[in-house]
Amino acid sequence: MTKLQRNYKNELVVILTVRLLPGDDPVTEYPGTDLTSKGILFLYLRPRLRAQNHYYKIRSVAVMNDPATSKQLSRDDYRLLVVDDDLRLLESLSELLAAHDYVIDTASGGESACRMLESSRYDLVLLDLHMPEVDGYDVMAFMARKNIAAAVVVVSGEASFSAASRALRRGAYDYIRKPYDGDELIAIIDSALEARHLVLSHRAIQKRLKQSEELHRYIVNSSPDIVFILDKDGTFCFLNSQIEALLGYGPGELVGSHYHELIDETEVPRADWAFNDPAIAADSPRTLELRLKTRGASRGNRHFEITAFPLDAGPMGLAMEDSDHRTQIYGTARDITERKEAEAFINYQAYHDLLTRLPNRALFKDRLSLAIAHAQRDNQSLAVMFLDLDRFKVINDTLGHAMGDRLLQAVTRRLEGCLRQGDTLSRFGGDEFTLLLPAIGTPEDARTIALKLIAALKPPFQLGEHEAFVGVSIGISMYPEAGLQMEQLIQRADIAMYHVKGRGKDGYQFYSDSMNVDTTQRLSLERDLRRALSNDELRVHYQPQICTLSGRLKGVEALVRWQHPSRGLLQPADFLPLAEETRLIGDLSEWVLHRACCDIRPWLNLPSGPLRLSVNFSPMQVEHPKFVERLMGILKRCDFPPERLEIELIENILISDLEQISRKLDQLASQGVRVAIDDFGTGYSSLSYLQRLPIHTLKVDQSFVQAIRHRDQGACIVNAIIAMAQGLQLDIVAEGVETRAQLDYLRDLGCDQVQGFFYGPAQPISDVMASHQVWFKQQAVV
């Protein structure tokens, strides 16, 4: 007895036992190299002696790794094909098999068998070897070419060992010589069918395993996350293909590299702590956010959420070929760059002004609070500045909000150019800015920076085709002199800024304790002003407008005064800005118009000629949708002729909404009301409106009249304004005339009318008329 042993990749071991007759050569008679092609685990040959004839009975038994997976089938579940050219033997075999409940078909030759095998499925073929034209070997060759998986049991009268060996090499499961024993044949058939079933079951399992592996690989490689495995040394031993899409590296490039090479250097300690933490476990994975390097500097590092846990290779089937590379960490990396960028943008929006990109009020207060804590600890000073742009509203209303936004951006760039590193400039709201100067030495240092800021905004700003000029009013509060708390410093810098506004704008002012008293008084004044209308505390005085050629009274301008119960007679500059701010100006202006119409009504027709009444209106009042309706209603109630009224408007209001203002002025002009431009020459507007709007009079601002000094160079602006008014055939009134020289100069230029202290201050209408009557009588005597 000879034993031959061989190993195969499918981990099946074949043991062959052969008993030979005397004189047989095992090498030539039985090479034995192809006997395991069907995946059989144990195969043995057993010779038998029957009826004094030697023959070889070859039998095989298949044993699978997991017999529990085999399903027990009954005989009628199988379909058999019996092939023999001996019709008598074919019929005998058919009867035997049918008696044992097999489902059978018969073929009387090899050619017929091939056709039936190609058209139908069979589990087992009982095949005779020697048949005319197409023999049994040809049938087995045909089955091999067509990949027909039916088991083959040869039933042949051939007794040689070479015939049996050849049949087995062609793929036969067993070989039995005619004549056969029926029970033995049935046992062999059952065994062959069982072995075939087990082999097919094994193949099905292997196929499912392969499909499962392919599916798992597909899922891993199709995952939107990076999937990686680290060995015990922190070296990558697996990476899915997603790493190339997200970071630009091929998986093969990083296999064998340490994870340090992929993580941003600043975050390596955090990664080491997470991956080496003893508390990490499969049921308690470690999750952290890291920045991973990308290929190419242009892409930049990206943010990932890493989830990692230790891996037991055995149960998961991930054991490595090299035991030194035993897997240790399994993890996923999810790209959260967009989420981090969105969070950063939301955070930026929460603490920055999106127009100027400056810190907003919340961030400024946070930094100021921190700076106060440092100043207190280090015994240092700091300064808080409150900045408000002068004339910004005029430009914003004139050129539109888009140009206003561009102006704010340009102002921001200039202001930032004046700051030190560590200073914080913020947009507090609208055209207001705040500035934090930490660790400042003396108030003189804050003064130096304030002057730099003022100087930086002096040059004009180019906004498209327009040049815009703005100034800045700056209030300064020093820590600890002006206060110890954040809100105190901001509030007191704001108070100081309003003092700059009150004295002419475009400058700076340090906070002092006296200003706090003024602020308190301002609140009190606001309360009193609200009561002034109902308490009949307002007065209207009139300033005469005199003809420069005849000296006669041509009109009067109504000017409001406030007879305060405790502070005495207050001038317009003392309370009109407050009325604008508190939006009381509308009620106040309507009251002034009503009182002036009632006062002037008896004096409309003078011996020197008809009298004209001039009344100022604020931009807020003119912008009201019912401005024309309210004005005409007052004239009607007072029985005042519209043609005797002249309304005075500042020129900036005329182009804030030119279409709306033009429509309102046309309505008033159609009913006889005249329109005058007050303080002409001090605005920032185009002069084209002089031809587009129904304007009758230009009033030269007193600042230009004051420049007249014996016909010197300062009078050139007055010359230009008067010449322009004459060219446009407009009346002209010069304000603020105080000297004979000014009067003579204006008369020589052809100025129509003047008003000012040269003819006396504003007075009640009775005093104005009394003075005029005295003058008129004097002229009559002369």
C-alpha positions in Angstrom: 0.0 0.0 0.0 1.4 3.4 -1.0 0.3 6.7 0.4 0.6 10.0 -1.5 -0.1 13.3 0.2 -0.5 16.8 -1.4 -1.6 20.3 -0.2 -3.8 22.6 -2.1 -4.7 26.3 -1.8 -8.2 25.5 -0.8 -6.8 23.9 2.3 -8.1 20.4 1.3 -5.8 17.4 1.9 -5.9 14.4 -0.4 -4.9 10.9 0.9 -4.9 8.2 -1.8 -4.8 4.5 -0.9 -4.3 2.1 -3.8 -4.2 -1.7 -3.7 -2.6 -3.1 -6.9 -2.4 -6.6 -8.5 1.0 -8.2 -8.8 3.0 -6.8 -11.6 1.2 -3.4 -11.7 3.4 -0.3 -11.8 1.8 2.5 -9.6 3.8 5.2 -11.4 2.6 4.3 -14.9 -0.8 3.0 -14.0 -1.9 5.7 -11.6 -0.2 9.2 -11.7 -2.8 10.5 -9.2 -2.3 14.2 -9.9 -5.8 15.2 -11.0 -7.9 13.3 -8.5 -8.7 16.3 -6.3 -10.0 18.7 -9.1 -13.6 18.3 -7.6 -12.5 19.6 -4.2 -12.7 16.2 -2.5 -11.2 16.0 0.9 -10.4 12.2 1.1 -10.2 9.8 -1.9 -9.3 6.2 -1.8 -9.3 3.2 -4.2 -10.3 -0.2 -3.1 -9.9 -3.3 -5.3 -12.5 -6.0 -5.1 -12.6 -9.5 -6.5 -15.9 -10.7 -8.0 -16.7 -13.9 -9.9 -13.0 -14.8 -10.3 -12.4 -11.5 -12.3 -10.1 -8.9 -10.9 -11.3 -5.3 -11.3 -10.8 -2.1 -9.5 -13.6 -0.5 -7.7 -12.8 3.2 -7.1 -14.8 5.0 -4.5 -14.8 8.5 -3.1 -16.2 10.1 0.0 -16.4 13.9 0.4 -16.3 15.5 3.8 -16.8 19.3 4.1 -15.5 21.6 6.7 -18.9 22.4 8.0 -21.4 19.5 7.4 -24.1 21.4 9.2 -24.4 23.6 6.1 -25.5 20.6 4.0 -29.2 20.2 3.4 -30.5 16.6 3.3 -32.3 16.0 0.0 -34.5 13.0 -1.0 -33.8 10.9 -4.1 -36.6 12.4 -6.1 -35.0 15.8 -5.8 -32.2 14.6 -8.1 -32.3 14.1 -11.8 -30.1 11.4 -13.4 -29.1 10.7 -17.0 -28.3 7.1 -18.0 -26.1 6.7 -21.1 -25.4 3.3 -22.8 -25.6 2.0 -26.4 -26.8 -1.4 -25.1 -30.6 -0.9 -25.0 -31.1 -3.9 -22.9 -28.7 -2.7 -20.2 -30.1 0.8 -20.5 -33.5 -0.5 -19.7 -32.2 -2.6 -16.8 -30.5 0.4 -15.3 -33.5 2.6 -15.7 -35.8 0.1 -13.9 -33.3 -0.3 -11.1 -33.0 3.5 -10.6 -36.7 4.1 -10.9 -37.3 1.4 -8.3 -35.2 3.5 -5.9 -37.2 6.7 -6.6 -34.7 8.5 -8.9 -35.9 10.7 -11.6 -34.1 9.5 -14.8 -33.7 10.2 -18.5 -31.9 7.9 -20.9 -29.6 8.4 -23.9 -28.7 5.6 -26.3 -25.4 7.0 -27.3 -22.8 9.7 -26.6 -24.1 12.1 -29.3 -27.6 12.0 -27.8 -26.2 12.4 -24.3 -24.3 15.6 -25.3 -27.5 17.1 -26.7 -29.5 16.3 -23.6 -26.7 17.6 -21.2 -26.6 20.9 -23.1 -30.4 21.4 -23.0 -31.2 20.1 -19.5 -29.7 20.1 -16.1 -28.7 16.8 -14.5 -27.2 16.0 -11.1 -25.5 12.7 -12.1 -24.7 10.9 -15.3 -24.3 7.0 -15.4 -21.9 6.8 -18.4 -20.7 3.8 -20.5 -17.2 4.3 -21.9 -17.3 2.3 -25.2 -19.9 3.7 -27.5 -19.8 4.1 -31.3 -18.8 7.5 -32.7 -19.0 9.5 -29.4 -17.7 7.5 -26.5 -17.8 8.1 -22.8 -14.5 10.0 -22.7 -15.8 12.4 -25.4 -18.9 13.0 -23.3 -16.8 13.9 -20.3 -14.6 16.1 -22.4 -17.8 17.8 -23.8 -19.0 18.3 -20.2 -15.7 19.9 -19.2 -15.8 22.3 -22.2 -19.4 23.3 -21.4 -18.8 23.6 -17.7 -21.5 21.1 -17.0 -21.2 20.3 -13.3 -23.1 17.0 -13.1 -21.3 14.1 -11.3 -20.2 11.2 -13.5 -20.2 7.5 -12.5 -18.7 5.3 -15.1 -20.4 1.9 -15.6 -18.2 0.0 -18.0 -17.1 -3.5 -19.0 -13.5 -2.3 -19.3 -11.4 -4.0 -16.6 -8.0 -2.3 -17.0 -6.6 0.0 -14.4 -5.6 2.5 -17.1 -9.2 2.9 -18.2 -10.3 3.6 -14.7 -7.5 6.0 -14.2 -8.2 7.8 -17.5 -11.9 8.1 -16.5 -11.1 9.5 -13.2 -8.7 12.0 -14.7 -11.5 13.1 -17.0 -13.5 14.0 -14.0 -15.5 10.8 -13.2 -16.6 10.5 -9.5 -16.4 6.6 -9.4 -15.8 3.7 -11.7 -17.8 0.4 -11.6 -17.3 -2.6 -13.9 -20.1 -4.5 -15.6 -21.7 -6.6 -14.5 -22.5 -4.6 -11.4 -24.1 -5.2 -8.0 -27.4 -3.3 -7.8 -27.0 -2.4 -4.1 -23.4 -1.3 -4.6 -24.4 0.8 -7.6 -27.2 2.6 -5.6 -24.8 3.2 -2.7 -22.2 4.7 -5.1 -24.9 6.9 -6.7 -26.1 8.1 -3.3 -22.5 8.8 -2.2 -21.8 10.7 -5.5 -24.9 12.8 -5.1 -24.2 13.5 -1.5 -20.6 14.5 -2.4 -21.9 16.7 -5.2 -24.4 18.4 -3.0 -21.7 19.1 -0.4 -19.3 20.5 -3.0 -22.1 22.7 -4.4 -23.0 23.8 -0.9 -19.3 24.6 -0.3 -19.1 26.6 -3.5 -22.3 28.5 -2.6 -20.9 29.4 0.7 -17.6 30.5 -0.8 -19.5 32.5 -3.4 -21.5 34.2 -0.7 -18.4 34.9 1.3 -16.7 36.4 -1.8 -19.8 38.5 -2.5 -19.9 39.6 1.1 -16.2 40.5 1.0 -16.7 42.4 -2.3 -19.7 44.2 -0.8 -17.8 45.1 2.3 -14.9 46.4 0.2 -17.3 48.3 -2.0 -19.0 49.9 1.1 -15.7 50.8 2.6 -14.3 52.3 -0.6 -17.6 54.1 -1.4 -17.8 55.5 2.1 -17.8 59.3 2.2 -15.4 59.0 5.2 -11.8 57.9 5.2 -11.5 54.4 6.7 -8.1 53.5 8.1 -6.3 50.8 10.2 -3.2 51.4 12.2 -0.9 48.7 13.4 0.5 48.6 16.9 3.3 51.1 16.0 0.8 53.7 14.6 1.6 52.8 11.0 -1.1 52.7 8.3 -1.7 49.2 7.1 -5.0 50.0 5.3 -6.7 53.1 3.8 -9.7 53.2 1.6 -9.8 55.1 -1.7 -11.7 58.1 -0.2 -8.4 59.5 1.1 -7.4 60.4 -2.5 -10.6 62.3 -3.1 -10.4 64.2 0.2 -6.6 64.7 0.7 -5.1 64.0 -2.6 -3.0 60.9 -1.5 -3.3 57.5 -3.1 -3.9 54.8 -0.4 -0.7 53.0 -1.4 1.3 56.1 -0.7 0.5 56.2 2.9 0.5 52.5 3.7 3.6 51.9 5.8 3.7 55.6 6.9 3.2 56.8 10.5 0.0 58.8 11.1 2.2 61.7 12.3 3.0 62.4 8.6 -0.7 63.1 7.9 -1.7 65.2 10.9 -1.0 68.9 11.3 2.1 69.3 13.5 0.3 71.4 16.1 -2.3 68.7 16.7 0.1 65.6 16.9 0.0 65.6 20.7 -3.7 65.4 20.8 -3.7 62.5 18.3 -1.1 60.7 20.4 -3.2 61.1 23.5 -6.3 59.8 21.8 -4.8 56.8 20.1 -2.8 55.7 23.2 -5.4 56.4 25.8 -5.8 53.2 28.0 -9.5 54.0 28.4 -10.2 53.6 24.7 -12.2 50.5 23.8 -14.5 49.2 21.1 -17.6 50.1 23.2 -16.0 53.4 24.2 -14.3 54.8 21.0 -12.3 58.0 21.1 -13.7 60.9 19.0 -11.7 64.1 18.3 -11.3 66.8 15.7 -8.0 67.1 13.9 -6.6 69.0 10.9 -5.1 66.7 8.3 -2.6 67.7 5.6 -3.6 67.8 2.0 -1.3 67.2 -1.0 -0.4 70.7 -2.4 -0.4 73.9 -0.4 -3.2 75.4 -2.5 -5.7 73.0 -1.1 -4.9 73.8 2.5 -5.4 71.6 5.5 -8.8 70.3 6.2 -10.8 69.5 9.4 -11.8 65.9 10.2 -13.7 64.3 12.9 -11.8 61.1 13.9 -13.5 58.1 15.5 -11.1 55.4 16.6 -11.1 52.2 18.7 -8.9 49.2 19.2 -9.4 46.3 16.8 -9.3 42.6 17.6 -8.2 41.2 14.3 -9.3 37.6 14.8 -13.1 37.8 15.0 -13.2 40.5 12.3 -11.2 38.4 9.8 -8.6 41.1 9.4 -5.5 39.3 10.5 -2.4 40.3 8.6 -0.1 38.0 6.8 2.8 39.2 8.9 2.2 38.8 12.6 4.5 41.8 13.3 1.8 44.0 11.7 -1.0 42.9 14.0 -3.8 45.5 13.6 -4.4 47.7 16.6 -6.6 50.8 15.8 -9.5 50.9 13.4 -10.9 54.4 12.6 -12.9 56.7 10.4 -12.2 60.3 9.5 -15.2 62.4 8.4 -14.5 65.6 6.6 -16.1 68.5 8.6 -14.3 71.3 6.9 -17.5 72.9 5.5 -19.1 72.6 9.0 -16.1 74.2 10.6 -16.1 77.0 8.0 -19.8 77.6 8.6 -19.3 77.7 12.3 -16.4 80.1 11.8 -18.5 82.3 9.6 -21.4 82.3 12.0 -19.0 83.1 14.8 -17.5 85.9 12.7 -20.9 87.3 11.9 -21.7 87.3 15.7 -18.6 89.4 16.5 -17.9 91.4 13.4 -19.5 94.0 11.2 -19.8 92.4 7.7 -19.7 95.8 5.8 -16.4 97.0 7.3 -15.0 93.7 8.6 -14.4 95.5 11.9 -15.2 94.0 15.4 -18.7 94.9 16.3 -20.1 96.2 19.6 -20.1 92.8 21.3 -16.5 92.0 20.5 -15.3 95.5 21.4 -16.9 95.2 24.8 -15.3 91.8 25.3 -11.8 93.2 24.4 -12.4 96.3 26.5 -13.3 94.2 29.5 -10.2 92.2 29.1 -8.0 95.3 28.7 -9.5 96.8 31.9 -8.5 93.7 33.8 -5.0 93.8 32.4 -4.7 97.6 33.2 -5.9 97.0 36.7 -3.4 94.2 37.3 -0.5 96.0 35.7 -1.4 99.5 37.0 -1.7 101.0 33.5 -3.9 103.4 31.7 -6.1 102.9 28.6 -8.2 105.1 26.4 -11.6 104.7 24.9 -12.5 106.9 21.9 -16.0 107.4 20.5 -16.0 108.5 16.9 -18.9 109.9 14.9 -18.6 110.9 11.3 -19.6 114.5 10.5 -21.8 115.1 7.4 -22.1 111.4 6.7 -26.0 111.5 6.8 -25.9 114.2 4.1 -23.8 112.1 1.8 -25.7 108.9 2.5 -29.0 110.6 1.8 -27.7 112.5 -1.2 -25.7 109.8 -3.1 -27.6 106.8 -1.8 -26.9 104.0 0.7 -24.6 102.1 -1.7 -22.3 105.1 -1.8 -22.7 105.5 1.9 -21.5 101.9 2.4 -18.5 102.5 0.2 -17.7 105.6 2.2 -17.8 103.7 5.5 -15.4 101.1 4.0 -13.0 103.8 2.8 -13.2 105.6 6.2 -12.4 102.3 7.9 -9.2 101.8 5.8 -8.0 105.2 6.7 -8.7 104.9 10.4 -7.0 101.5 10.5 -3.9 103.0 9.0 -3.5 105.3 12.1 -3.6 102.5 14.7 -1.0 100.6 16.6 -0.8 96.8 16.8 -3.1 95.7 19.6 -5.5 98.6 19.2 -9.2 97.7 18.5 -11.3 99.7 16.1 -14.9 98.7 16.0 -18.0 99.8 14.2 -20.5 100.6 17.0 -23.4 101.2 14.7 -24.4 103.5 11.8 -21.5 106.0 11.3 -20.3 105.6 14.9 -17.0 103.9 15.7 -15.2 103.1 18.9 -11.5 102.7 19.5 -9.7 100.9 22.3 -6.1 102.0 23.0 -4.7 99.6 25.7 -1.6 100.2 27.7 -1.4 103.9 26.8 1.1 106.1 28.6 -0.5 109.5 29.0 -3.5 111.5 27.7 -1.0 113.2 25.3 -0.6 109.8 23.5 -4.4 109.6 23.1 -4.4 113.2 21.8 -1.7 112.4 19.2 -3.8 109.5 17.9 -7.0 111.6 17.8 -5.2 114.2 15.7 -3.9 111.5 13.4 -7.5 110.2 12.9 -8.8 113.7 12.2 -6.1 114.4 9.7 -6.6 111.1 8.0 -10.2 112.0 7.1 -9.4 115.5 5.8 -8.7 114.6 2.2 -11.8 114.0 0.0 -13.1 110.6 -0.7 -13.7 109.6 -4.3 -17.1 107.9 -4.6 -17.5 107.2 -8.3 -17.8 110.5 -10.0 -18.4 112.3 -6.7 -16.0 113.8 -4.2 -17.2 113.6 -0.6 -15.8 115.4 2.4 -16.4 114.1 5.9 -15.0 115.0 9.3 -15.0 113.2 12.6 -16.0 114.2 16.1 -14.0 112.2 18.8 -14.8 111.9 22.5 -12.1 110.4 24.7 -12.4 108.8 28.1 -9.3 107.7 30.1 -9.1 104.7 32.5 -9.1 105.1 35.5 -9.8 108.9 35.5 -13.1 108.7 33.6 -14.3 105.5 35.2 -13.4 102.0 36.2 -16.2 100.1 34.5 -16.6 99.2 30.8 -20.0 100.9 30.3 -18.8 104.0 32.1 -15.9 104.5 29.8 -18.0 104.0 26.6 -20.8 106.2 27.9 -18.4 109.0 28.9 -16.5 108.9 25.6 -19.9 109.3 23.9 -20.7 112.3 26.1 -17.4 113.9 25.2 -18.1 113.3 21.5 -21.4 115.1 21.8 -19.7 118.1 23.3 -17.5 118.2 20.2 -20.6 118.1 18.0 -22.1 121.0 20.0 -19.2 123.3 19.5 -18.8 122.9 15.8 -17.8 119.3 15.1 -14.5 117.9 13.5 -12.4 117.8 16.6 -11.7 115.9 19.8 -12.6 116.3 23.5 -11.5 114.5 26.7 -14.3 113.7 29.1 -14.4 115.7 32.3 -16.8 115.5 35.3 -18.5 118.8 34.3 -19.8 117.1 31.2 -21.8 114.7 33.3 -23.6 117.7 34.7 -24.3 118.9 31.2 -25.7 115.5 30.3 -28.0 115.6 33.3 -29.1 119.1 32.3 -29.7 117.8 28.7 -32.1 115.2 30.0 -33.9 117.8 32.0 -34.0 120.1 29.0 -35.6 117.4 26.9 -38.3 116.9 29.6 -39.0 120.7 29.7 -39.1 121.0 25.9 -41.9 118.4 25.7 -43.9 120.6 28.1 -43.0 123.9 26.4 -45.6 123.7 23.7 -48.5 122.9 26.0 -47.3 125.6 28.5 -47.1 128.3 25.9 -43.4 129.0 26.6 -42.3 129.4 23.0 -42.0 132.8 21.4 -41.6 134.0 17.8 -39.2 136.9 17.0 -38.8 138.4 13.6 -35.7 139.7 11.8 -36.4 142.3 9.1 -35.3 141.8 5.5 -34.4 145.2 4.0 -34.1 146.3 0.4 -30.5 147.5 -0.2 -31.5 150.2 -2.6 -34.6 151.8 -1.0 -34.0 150.7 2.6 -37.6 149.6 2.9 -38.9 146.6 4.8 -39.5 143.8 2.3 -40.1 140.9 4.6 -39.4 139.3 7.9 -37.9 135.9 8.9 -39.7 134.1 11.8 -37.2 132.9 14.4 -38.3 130.8 17.4 -37.2 131.5 21.0 -38.0 129.6 24.2 -38.9 131.5 27.3 -37.7 128.9 29.8 -39.3 129.3 33.3 -35.9 129.0 35.1 -33.2 129.5 32.4 -34.6 132.6 30.7 -34.8 133.3 27.0 -33.1 130.4 25.1 -31.8 130.9 21.5 -32.6 128.3 18.7 -29.1 126.8 19.0 -29.8 125.9 22.6 -32.8 123.6 21.9 -33.4 123.1 18.2 -30.8 120.3 17.8 -32.4 118.6 20.8 -35.8 119.0 19.1 -34.4 117.3 15.9 -33.0 114.4 17.9 -36.2 113.9 19.9 -38.4 114.3 16.8 -40.3 117.2 18.4 -39.2 119.5 15.5 -42.3 118.8 13.5 -44.8 119.9 16.1 -42.5 122.9 16.9 -42.3 124.0 13.3 -46.0 123.8 12.8 -46.6 125.9 15.9 -44.1 128.5 14.7 -45.8 128.7 11.2 -49.3 129.1 12.8 -48.1 131.8 15.3 -46.2 133.7 12.6 -49.1 133.7 10.2 -51.4 135.1 13.0 -48.8 137.7 13.9 -48.1 138.9 10.4 -51.6 138.8 9.1 -52.5 142.4 10.2 -49.2 143.8 8.7 -49.3 142.3 5.3 -50.1 145.6 3.5 -47.6 148.3 4.5 -47.3 151.8 3.0 -43.8 150.7 1.8 -45.3 147.7 -0.1 -46.5 144.2 0.6 -44.8 142.2 3.3 -43.4 138.7 2.9 -43.1 136.1 5.7 -40.2 133.6 5.7 -40.3 130.5 7.8 -37.7 127.7 8.2 -38.6 124.1 7.8 -36.6 121.1 9.0 -35.7 118.2 6.7 -37.7 115.9 8.9 -40.8 117.9 8.4 -40.4 118.3 4.7 -40.0 114.5 4.3 -43.3 113.9 6.0 -45.8 112.5 3.4 -48.4 115.1 4.5 -46.1 118.1 4.5 -48.0 120.0 1.8 -51.4 119.1 3.2 -50.5 120.3 6.7 -48.8 123.5 5.5 -51.8 124.6 3.3 -54.2 123.6 6.1 -52.4 126.1 8.5 -52.5 128.9 5.9 -56.2 128.3 5.4 -57.0 128.3 9.1 -55.1 131.6 9.6 -56.5 133.1 6.4 -53.0 133.8 5.2 -52.4 134.3 1.5 -50.0 131.6 0.2 -48.2 134.1 -2.1 -47.0 136.0 0.9 -45.3 133.0 2.4 -41.7 131.9 1.6 -40.4 128.6 3.0 -36.7 128.3 3.7 -35.0 124.9 3.1 -31.4 123.9 3.4 -29.9 122.8 0.1 -28.9 119.3 1.2 -32.5 118.3 1.6 -33.4 119.1 -2.0 -31.4 116.2 -3.4 -32.0 113.6 -0.6 -35.0 112.4 -2.6 -35.2 114.8 -5.6 -38.2 113.3 -7.2 -40.3 113.5 -4.0 -39.1 116.9 -3.0 -39.7 118.2 -6.6 -43.3 117.0 -6.5 -44.0 118.7 -3.2 -42.4 122.0 -4.1 -44.3 122.1 -7.4 -47.6 121.6 -5.5 -46.7 124.6 -3.2 -45.5 126.8 -6.1 -48.7 126.1 -8.0 -50.6 127.7 -5.1 -48.3 130.7 -4.8 -45.9 129.7 -2.0 -42.3 130.8 -2.7 -39.2 128.7 -2.0 -35.8 130.0 -0.7 -32.5 128.1 -0.2 -31.1 128.9 3.2 -27.4 129.0 4.0 -26.6 128.6 0.3 -23.1 127.5 -0.5 -22.5 125.4 2.6 -24.0 122.2 1.3 -22.5 119.3 -0.7 -24.8 119.0 -3.7 -25.0 119.6 -7.4 -26.3 122.9 -8.5 -28.5 121.4 -11.3 -31.4 121.5 -8.9 -31.6 125.3 -9.3 -33.0 124.8 -12.7 -35.1 121.7 -12.0 -36.9 123.0 -8.9 -39.3 126.0 -8.4 -36.8 128.1 -6.4 -37.2 131.8 -6.1 -34.6 133.0 -3.6 -31.0 132.3 -2.6 -29.9 133.3 0.9 -26.1 133.8 1.3 -24.8 132.2 4.5 -23.5 134.7 7.1 -20.1 132.9 7.2 -19.5 134.2 3.6 -20.7 137.7 4.5 -18.4 137.8 7.5 -15.5 137.2 5.1 -16.1 140.6 3.5 -13.4 142.9 4.8 -13.1 146.0 2.7 -13.4 144.1 -0.6 -10.5 141.7 0.2 -10.0 138.2 -1.2 -12.6 136.7 1.2 -15.5 138.2 -0.7 -14.9 136.1 -3.9 -17.5 133.5 -2.9 -20.1 136.2 -2.3 -19.3 137.6 -5.7 -19.8 134.2 -7.3 -23.1 133.5 -5.6 -24.6 136.9 -6.4 -23.5 136.6 -10.0 -25.0 133.1 -10.3 -28.3 134.2 -8.8 -28.5 137.2 -11.2 -27.8 134.9 -14.1 -30.6 132.5 -13.0 -32.9 135.5 -12.3 -33.4 134.6 -8.6 -33.8 137.0 -5.7 -30.9 137.0 -3.3 -30.8 137.8 0.4 -27.5 138.2 2.3 -27.6 137.1 6.0 -25.5 138.3 8.9 -24.9 141.9 7.7 -23.4 143.8 10.6 -21.4 146.7 9.2 -21.8 149.6 6.8 -18.9 148.2 4.7 -20.6 144.9 4.2 -23.8 146.6 3.3 -22.1 148.9 0.7 -20.2 146.0 -0.8 -23.4 143.9 -1.2 -25.3 146.9 -2.6 -22.6 147.5 -5.2 -22.7 143.8 -6.3 -26.4 144.1 -6.9 -27.6 142.1 -3.9 -31.4 142.6 -3.5 -32.0 142.4 0.2 -30.0 142.0 3.4 -30.7 141.1 7.0 -28.6 141.1 10.1 -27.7 143.0 13.3 -26.9 146.2 11.2 -30.7 146.6 11.2 -31.2 145.3 14.7 -31.7 141.8 16.3 -34.8 139.7 15.9 -37.7 141.2 17.9 -41.4 140.7 18.5 -43.4 141.8 15.5 -44.7 144.9 17.3 -41.2 146.2 17.9 -40.1 145.5 14.3 -43.1 147.5 13.0 -42.5 150.3 15.4 -38.9 150.7 14.3 -39.9 150.5 10.7 -42.5 153.2 11.1 -39.9 155.5 12.7 -37.6 154.9 9.8 -40.3 155.3 7.2 -41.3 158.7 8.8 -37.7 159.8 8.8 -37.3 159.0 5.2 -40.5 160.9 4.4 -39.2 164.1 6.2 -36.0 163.9 4.3 
